[in-house]
Amino acid sequence: MLVACSSPDNLDVIMNENTDALDESSSTNTPEGPIFDGRNKEVILTYFESLIARKQLIVGQQCGDAPDSTWWYYNTYVDMLADETGRHVGLLGADFGWFSGEVYPVQTLIEHWRNGGLVTVSWHADNPFVDAVDVYWNTVEDKDKIDLKALLSDAEKTVAWTSYRNELDQVAGALQELRDAGVTVIWRPFHEMNGNFFWWGTNAYNNEQTNEADYKALWVDLYNTLRWDYGLDNLIWTYSVVPSETWYAGVTAYYPGNEYVDLVGMDYYGNQLEFPHYEELKSLGKPLVMSESGPREAGYGNWNMMEWADKLKGKAAYFLQWHSWNGAKVAIKDNKNASEMMNSEVVITRDELLSIAN
């Protein structure tokens, strides 16, 4: 399994390659539009189900690993793709992790929404069990240093608890700003938990993990905190896994329950075009999405976008292609047949999404 969520350490190098981009704070062209136009959680989920039935899917592009870089990646991988193909992706992906600031820029997300698009946000939450700003940790080797129960709202107020709850409060503030702007957010926290590389991940190999209940409790606590303490009723909760290879946990092992999940996603990077564990994930009874996707090393720049869309139609409501980084051509515009795919009848682009509110 390739962990494709790239570290923001690459950002300064990548951004220096395009000095013409304007930072988000200088943007003054937010389009006029309704604060709320009917694209609520229920409408979007029903729409997703109809897309799967019609064998169509929304095309999405991830834009960065931290909230202060979304604007640059959007300019580079969404606007430039539109210059080449005549169409904007329907779904914008952003991340609220990898960030030590207090104010989370969300202007690019609001602009995309008000132009007719949809928004998904993942959260590479900072590791509260270490001092550095990081998210990666081998959760099998370091399992004795991790206590997910210690982060719950009613737990003792330790250093780890305070670190986690402070970041959560800032993230909630950004989500509230999106809510107040009328944005429904496809929300993807604590993803890829059946792998061992993020601090909330599996604590044993070969499906011998013992932290399933702790993970589910952390998810439910986050759900209740955001929904009831912060009033966030604009979130579409997405349970997102990696393929279960011989050393990873099964894809349904950490599922927190239907009451707390709206979408089920697969994060897949590979040389073959496939949807691993499709039947297992479908058995959970939620609409499916390809929540991350892209080529592995041998396929950088050679991923056939049209074939990928054809492979997913009828199975997923959308796919979210990850962005490129140094030496890794992963983004839509850096791979093959992007224009054909963006203009095909299979995919739904931003201009075609406008009708979902009707």
C-alpha positions as CSV (number, residue, x, y, z in Angstrom):
1,M,0.0,0.0,0.0
2,L,1.4,3.4,-0.9
3,V,0.5,6.2,1.5
4,A,0.0,9.0,-1.0
5,C,-1.1,11.8,1.4
6,S,2.1,13.9,0.8
7,S,3.8,15.8,3.6
8,P,3.6,19.6,3.3
9,D,7.4,19.6,3.5
10,N,7.2,19.6,-0.3
11,L,5.0,22.6,-0.5
12,D,7.6,25.4,-0.5
13,V,9.5,23.8,-3.4
14,I,6.3,23.1,-5.4
15,M,4.9,26.6,-4.9
16,N,8.1,28.3,-5.9
17,E,7.6,26.7,-9.4
18,N,4.5,29.0,-9.9
19,T,5.1,32.5,-8.5
20,D,2.2,33.9,-10.5
21,A,-0.4,32.4,-8.1
22,L,-2.1,34.8,-5.8
23,D,-2.5,33.9,-2.1
24,E,-6.0,33.2,-0.8
25,S,-6.1,36.3,1.4
26,S,-5.8,38.6,-1.7
27,S,-8.8,37.1,-3.4
28,T,-11.7,39.6,-3.9
29,N,-13.7,37.8,-6.4
30,T,-16.0,35.7,-4.3
31,P,-19.1,35.3,-6.5
32,E,-22.4,36.6,-5.4
33,G,-24.7,33.7,-4.6
34,P,-27.2,32.3,-2.2
35,I,-26.1,31.6,1.4
36,F,-28.1,28.3,1.2
37,D,-29.4,27.0,-2.1
38,G,-30.9,23.6,-1.2
39,R,-27.7,21.5,-1.4
40,N,-28.1,20.1,2.1
41,K,-26.9,16.7,3.4
42,E,-30.1,14.8,2.4
43,V,-30.3,16.3,-1.1
44,I,-26.6,15.5,-1.8
45,L,-26.8,11.9,-0.5
46,T,-29.9,11.2,-2.6
47,Y,-28.1,12.7,-5.6
48,F,-25.1,10.5,-5.0
49,E,-27.4,7.4,-5.1
50,S,-29.0,8.5,-8.3
51,L,-25.5,9.0,-9.9
52,I,-24.5,5.5,-9.1
53,A,-27.8,4.2,-10.5
54,R,-27.2,6.2,-13.7
55,K,-23.6,5.0,-13.9
56,Q,-22.2,8.5,-13.7
57,L,-19.8,10.0,-11.1
58,I,-18.5,13.3,-10.0
59,V,-14.9,14.1,-10.8
60,G,-12.8,15.6,-7.9
61,Q,-9.3,16.9,-7.3
62,Q,-7.5,17.1,-3.9
63,C,-5.9,20.5,-3.4
64,G,-3.2,20.4,-0.8
65,D,-2.4,18.9,2.6
66,A,-3.1,22.0,4.8
67,P,-5.7,24.7,4.8
68,D,-3.3,27.5,3.9
69,S,-2.2,25.8,0.7
70,T,-5.6,25.0,-0.8
71,W,-5.6,28.2,-2.9
72,W,-2.3,27.4,-4.6
73,Y,-3.2,23.8,-5.4
74,Y,-6.6,25.0,-6.7
75,N,-4.9,27.4,-9.1
76,T,-2.5,24.8,-10.2
77,Y,-4.6,21.6,-10.5
78,V,-8.2,22.8,-10.9
79,D,-8.1,26.2,-12.7
80,M,-5.2,25.1,-15.0
81,L,-7.1,21.9,-15.8
82,A,-10.1,24.0,-16.7
83,D,-7.9,26.1,-19.0
84,E,-6.9,22.9,-20.8
85,T,-10.3,21.1,-20.8
86,G,-12.9,23.8,-20.6
87,R,-14.4,22.4,-17.4
88,H,-13.8,22.6,-13.6
89,V,-13.9,19.5,-11.4
90,G,-17.2,19.1,-9.5
91,L,-15.6,18.2,-6.2
92,L,-12.8,20.2,-4.4
93,G,-10.8,18.3,-1.8
94,A,-9.0,20.1,1.0
95,D,-7.4,19.2,4.3
96,F,-7.5,20.8,7.8
97,G,-4.4,19.0,9.0
98,W,-0.7,19.7,8.9
99,F,-1.4,23.2,10.4
100,S,-0.3,25.0,13.5
101,G,-2.1,28.3,12.9
102,E,-5.3,29.4,14.6
103,V,-7.3,30.7,11.6
104,Y,-8.1,28.2,8.9
105,P,-8.5,29.8,5.4
106,V,-11.7,28.6,3.8
107,Q,-12.3,31.2,1.1
108,T,-11.3,28.9,-1.8
109,L,-13.8,26.3,-0.6
110,I,-16.6,28.8,-0.4
111,E,-15.8,30.2,-3.8
112,H,-15.9,26.7,-5.3
113,W,-19.2,26.0,-3.6
114,R,-20.8,29.2,-4.7
115,N,-19.7,28.5,-8.3
116,G,-21.8,25.3,-8.1
117,G,-19.2,22.8,-6.8
118,L,-19.1,20.4,-3.9
119,V,-16.5,20.3,-1.1
120,T,-14.8,17.5,0.8
121,V,-12.5,18.1,3.8
122,S,-10.2,15.5,5.4
123,W,-8.4,16.0,8.7
124,H,-4.9,14.8,9.2
125,A,-5.2,15.6,12.9
126,D,-2.0,16.4,14.8
127,N,-0.5,13.6,16.9
128,P,-1.4,14.6,20.5
129,F,1.0,12.1,22.0
130,V,4.1,13.8,20.7
131,D,5.4,17.4,20.8
132,A,6.1,18.0,17.1
133,V,3.4,18.9,14.5
134,D,3.0,15.5,12.8
135,V,0.5,12.9,12.0
136,Y,2.5,9.8,10.9
137,W,3.3,7.2,13.5
138,N,3.7,3.4,13.3
139,T,0.8,2.5,15.5
140,V,1.9,-1.1,15.9
141,E,5.4,-0.3,17.1
142,D,4.1,2.7,19.2
143,K,0.9,1.1,20.4
144,D,1.9,1.4,24.1
145,K,2.2,5.2,23.7
146,I,-1.3,5.6,22.3
147,D,-4.5,5.8,24.3
148,L,-7.5,6.9,22.2
149,K,-9.8,6.8,25.1
150,A,-7.7,9.5,26.8
151,L,-8.9,12.0,24.1
152,L,-12.7,11.6,24.7
153,S,-14.6,14.6,25.9
154,D,-15.1,13.3,29.4
155,A,-11.5,12.0,29.9
156,E,-8.9,13.5,32.3
157,K,-7.5,16.8,31.0
158,T,-4.0,15.6,30.2
159,V,-1.5,17.3,27.9
160,A,-2.6,15.0,25.1
161,W,-6.3,15.7,25.8
162,T,-5.7,19.4,25.7
163,S,-3.6,19.3,22.5
164,Y,-6.3,17.3,20.7
165,R,-9.3,19.3,22.0
166,N,-7.6,22.6,21.2
167,E,-7.1,21.6,17.6
168,L,-10.6,20.2,17.4
169,D,-12.0,23.5,18.6
170,Q,-10.1,25.4,15.8
171,V,-11.2,22.8,13.2
172,A,-14.8,23.2,14.4
173,G,-14.5,26.9,14.0
174,A,-13.5,26.5,10.4
175,L,-16.4,24.1,9.8
176,Q,-18.8,26.6,11.4
177,E,-17.6,29.3,9.0
178,L,-18.3,27.0,6.1
179,R,-21.7,26.2,7.6
180,D,-22.5,29.9,8.0
181,A,-21.6,30.4,4.3
182,G,-24.1,27.7,3.3
183,V,-21.5,25.0,2.5
184,T,-22.3,21.3,3.1
185,V,-19.0,19.5,3.8
186,I,-18.2,15.9,2.9
187,W,-16.2,15.4,6.1
188,R,-13.5,12.7,6.3
189,P,-11.8,12.4,9.7
190,F,-9.5,9.6,11.0
191,H,-9.2,8.0,7.6
192,E,-7.2,4.9,6.6
193,M,-7.5,3.6,10.2
194,N,-7.1,0.0,9.1
195,G,-3.4,0.8,8.2
196,N,-0.6,1.4,10.7
197,F,0.7,4.8,9.6
198,F,-1.5,7.5,11.2
199,W,-1.6,7.7,15.0
200,W,-5.2,6.6,15.1
201,G,-4.5,3.4,13.1
202,T,-4.6,-0.3,13.8
203,N,-2.4,-1.6,16.7
204,A,-1.6,-5.0,15.3
205,Y,-0.9,-6.8,12.0
206,N,-2.7,-9.7,10.4
207,N,-6.2,-8.7,11.6
208,E,-5.2,-9.2,15.3
209,Q,-5.9,-5.6,16.3
210,T,-7.4,-4.9,19.7
211,N,-8.2,-1.2,19.4
212,E,-11.4,-1.3,17.4
213,A,-13.7,-0.3,20.3
214,D,-11.4,2.6,21.2
215,Y,-11.3,3.9,17.6
216,K,-15.1,3.7,17.3
217,A,-15.5,5.5,20.6
218,L,-13.2,8.3,19.3
219,W,-15.2,8.6,16.1
220,V,-18.6,8.7,18.0
221,D,-17.2,11.3,20.4
222,L,-16.0,13.4,17.5
223,Y,-19.4,13.1,15.9
224,N,-21.3,14.1,19.0
225,T,-18.9,16.9,19.7
226,L,-19.2,18.5,16.3
227,R,-22.9,17.8,15.9
228,W,-24.2,18.9,19.3
229,D,-21.5,21.0,21.0
230,Y,-20.7,23.0,17.8
231,G,-24.1,22.7,16.0
232,L,-22.5,21.3,12.8
233,D,-25.4,19.7,11.0
234,N,-23.8,20.4,7.6
235,L,-21.4,17.5,7.7
236,I,-21.6,14.3,5.5
237,W,-19.6,11.8,7.5
238,T,-17.3,9.6,5.5
239,Y,-15.7,6.4,6.7
240,S,-12.6,5.9,4.4
241,V,-10.2,2.9,4.4
242,V,-7.2,1.5,2.5
243,P,-7.2,-2.0,0.9
244,S,-6.7,-4.7,3.4
245,E,-3.5,-6.4,2.5
246,T,-2.0,-9.2,4.5
247,W,-0.7,-7.0,7.3
248,Y,-3.7,-4.5,7.5
249,A,-7.0,-4.9,9.2
250,G,-10.2,-5.7,7.3
251,V,-12.0,-2.8,5.7
252,T,-15.1,-3.0,7.9
253,A,-13.3,-3.7,11.2
254,Y,-13.4,-0.2,12.4
255,Y,-16.8,0.8,11.1
256,P,-18.4,2.9,13.9
257,G,-22.0,2.2,12.9
258,N,-24.7,3.4,10.5
259,E,-25.9,6.2,12.8
260,Y,-22.5,7.9,12.6
261,V,-21.6,7.3,8.9
262,D,-23.2,8.7,5.7
263,L,-20.7,7.6,3.0
264,V,-18.1,4.8,2.7
265,G,-14.9,5.4,0.8
266,M,-11.9,3.5,-0.5
267,D,-8.5,5.2,-0.8
268,Y,-6.7,3.4,-3.6
269,Y,-3.4,4.0,-5.4
270,G,-2.1,1.4,-7.8
271,N,-0.9,0.3,-11.2
272,Q,-4.1,-1.5,-12.0
273,L,-7.5,0.2,-12.3
274,E,-9.7,-1.5,-9.7
275,F,-12.0,-0.9,-6.8
276,P,-10.7,-3.2,-4.0
277,H,-13.2,-4.7,-1.5
278,Y,-16.1,-3.3,-3.4
279,E,-18.6,-5.9,-2.3
280,E,-17.5,-5.8,1.3
281,L,-17.9,-2.0,1.5
282,K,-21.2,-2.1,-0.4
283,S,-22.5,-4.5,2.3
284,L,-22.4,-1.6,4.8
285,G,-25.4,-0.1,3.1
286,K,-24.1,3.4,2.4
287,P,-23.3,5.1,-0.9
288,L,-19.8,4.4,-2.0
289,V,-17.1,6.8,-3.1
290,M,-13.5,6.6,-4.2
291,S,-12.3,9.0,-1.5
292,E,-8.6,9.1,-2.7
293,S,-7.1,7.8,-5.9
294,G,-4.1,8.0,-8.2
295,P,-1.2,6.0,-9.7
296,R,1.7,4.5,-7.8
297,E,5.3,5.1,-8.8
298,A,5.3,3.1,-12.0
299,G,2.1,4.8,-13.2
300,Y,3.0,8.4,-12.5
301,G,1.8,10.4,-15.5
302,N,0.4,7.3,-17.2
303,W,-2.9,6.8,-15.3
304,N,-5.6,6.7,-17.9
305,M,-8.3,9.0,-16.5
306,M,-11.0,7.9,-19.0
307,E,-10.5,4.3,-18.2
308,W,-10.5,5.1,-14.5
309,A,-13.9,6.8,-14.7
310,D,-15.3,3.9,-16.8
311,K,-14.1,1.5,-14.1
312,L,-15.8,3.3,-11.3
313,K,-19.1,4.2,-12.9
314,G,-22.0,2.4,-11.4
315,K,-20.0,1.8,-8.2
316,A,-18.9,5.1,-6.8
317,A,-20.7,8.5,-6.6
318,Y,-17.4,10.3,-7.1
319,F,-13.6,9.9,-7.2
320,L,-11.1,12.3,-5.7
321,Q,-7.8,12.3,-7.4
322,W,-4.8,13.3,-5.2
323,H,-2.6,16.1,-6.2
324,S,0.9,15.8,-7.6
325,W,4.1,16.5,-5.7
326,N,7.9,16.4,-6.4
327,G,8.5,13.6,-8.8
328,A,5.0,12.2,-8.5
329,K,2.6,13.0,-11.3
330,V,-0.7,12.1,-9.6
331,A,-3.1,14.9,-10.4
332,I,-5.7,14.7,-13.1
333,K,-4.1,17.2,-15.3
334,D,-0.7,15.4,-15.1
335,N,-2.1,12.1,-16.4
336,K,-3.5,10.7,-19.6
337,N,-6.8,11.4,-21.4
338,A,-7.8,14.1,-18.9
339,S,-9.6,16.2,-21.5
340,E,-11.5,13.2,-22.8
341,M,-12.6,12.3,-19.3
342,M,-13.6,15.8,-18.3
343,N,-15.8,16.1,-21.3
344,S,-17.3,12.6,-21.3
345,E,-20.9,11.8,-20.4
346,V,-19.6,9.5,-17.6
347,V,-18.3,12.3,-15.3
348,I,-20.1,15.2,-13.7
349,T,-18.2,18.5,-13.7
350,R,-18.9,21.7,-11.8
351,D,-21.2,23.2,-14.4
352,E,-23.3,20.1,-14.5
353,L,-23.7,20.0,-10.7
354,L,-25.7,23.2,-10.6
355,S,-28.9,21.2,-11.3
356,I,-28.8,19.2,-8.1
357,A,-30.5,22.0,-6.2
358,N,-33.5,21.9,-8.5
